[in-house]
């Protein structure tokens, strides 16, 4: 059973378009992370979200990115104007203790 | 800056041929070291957490160990289904995120 689910599994978009990626926790946790993984590269941290607020963000997480928890359950990661280099797998993870459990990911392809 | 280096980048084993994967780290203060398995196109799957030097964890054919500078993932008598990329990550302090290595891509041939 997955710890979190993510939708869509694959998103294809044109450069300059906005995309919204969604993460649905299975249970009610307070601490969540977004990571990305460009093909063949390391898993990289984007942003952490604690108790409905951004806790920490990386240099990658610039003004083009935003996160929300619009309905108190689902998390969304929005990229306002996608670039070719945003093509990657995007993972949502929940934290339990010090351990993090990852979702299946969304593959974002920017053309 | 916290750094995690994994070696080798790729490893090809015959079924039943035991080996070890290495994860060396340079961090300001280790709170935990994590091993994950990642299949192609999937999210990382949690395997182990190690918190202090000398600690060992086992799961089926896998055993993870930790020293003050590195961790090893030992694979005993691997099977083709153990083929995957194995990722190492560290957690250093408070609410900081995980810092990952690039992973070791393991192929086990029948």
Interface residues (C-beta under 8 A of the other chain):
Chain A: X31 X33 X35 X41 X42 X43 X44 X45 X48 X50 X55 X56 X58 X89 X91 X98 X99 X100 X101 X102 X103 X104 X105 X107
Chain B: X31 X32 X34 X36 X41 X42 X43 X44 X45 X46 X49 X87 X89 X91 X95 X96 X97 X98 X99 X100 X101 X102 X103
